[in-house]
Amino acid sequence: MRNIVAALLALALTGCASVLCDVEAKKSDFVRLRYSQGRTATFRYLGAGGWLIRRGDDVVLTAPFFSNPSLWKPLARRNEKAIDEQLQHITADLPDVDAVVAAHAHYDHLMDLPYILPKLPVRAPMIGGKTVCNTLYSVLKEQRRDCQRELTRGNIRIRAFDSQHAPHWRFGVKLQLPWPYNEPLASVPTRAFFFREGEPLSYVIDFMENGTEEVALRVYYTDAGADPGFGIPDVQDIHVAILTVASFSFVKDQPQTIVHELGHPKHLLLGHWENFFWPARNDGCRVPFTDVKKYLEQLKGESLTLPDRRALITIEY
C-alpha cells in the first residue's frame, strides 16, 4: 500500500510538469488504405479509450470517459457537466449507436457510462467481460439492456479475446484495483477508486457486407497495454487497429511486437495517450510516465494516426 501511495504522489507531481505538453497530434485526418475500394468509415477519438466508429448506418461506441478527475481525487465522482460538454460533439451520432464496448472495468472506462447509457438506444447492448457486466448490472437492468462478451447482430460481429492490463508503474505496480467483481453489484460505484479492473479483453469488430458473411471492414480494439501474446486474435487481415499508448513501457517489447503479431494492420489509430487526469481539451499533453515520441519512433514505417481529442479520422478502404 505504501508503494501505491508513493507512486500516486509521484504521478500527480509529474502530471503538473509542463514538459508533458510536447505532442503534436492530428486534429483530423483522411487516410486512404493501400488497395482501397473506395469505401469509407469514420473514427472519432473521444479521449482515453473512447472511440465512435461509424461505417454507414452501423455504429459502435467504445466506452467514453470525459470526467477526467485529478489524481489528487481518487474518490472523485463523475462530472456530468463535463460529460454533457463533450457529448455535444457526437449528439447526432448517439441515436445510431448499435453497441457499446468496454474491454476492462476501471473508472476511466466505466465511470461515465451510467450517465451516458440512458442517452443511447435501448437496442444497443453493452459488450464486456464479467466485471464490466457486474459493475454496470443495476443500470443495465433498469434500461433493459443486455450485457454480453460478444455480439453478432445485423452487419456487426464483435468477438472477444483474453488480454492483459499493463502495470501503471515500475515493478508491476497497479494504481487501480485489479480484482474482479464476481457477482452483480446492487449499484454502480460512485467513486473512481472502487472500479475494479476485472478481466481485460481485446476485440475484433467486423463490419459485414449487407446480408453476407463477407467482412467489409475489420477493426482491432484494445483499451490497455499488454505483454506479447496477450489479446491477439485468431484472425489477421485487419484494416484498422486501435492501440493504447499509455503504460507501454511497463510491458515487454511494445508496441512493435503487437503490430507484428496482428500481421501489420493497414492503419494504426493510437489512443489513450493524452493526460486524462486534466480536463478534456486539445493541448498535446501526454499522460504521465508515457513517452509518446518513443512509442511513435518504434512504429516507423507503419501507417498511423495519433489524434487529438474529438479528431475525426476518415478511412478509405
Disulfide bonds with the S-S distance in Angstrom:
Cys21-Cys285 1.83
Cys133-Cys147 2.10
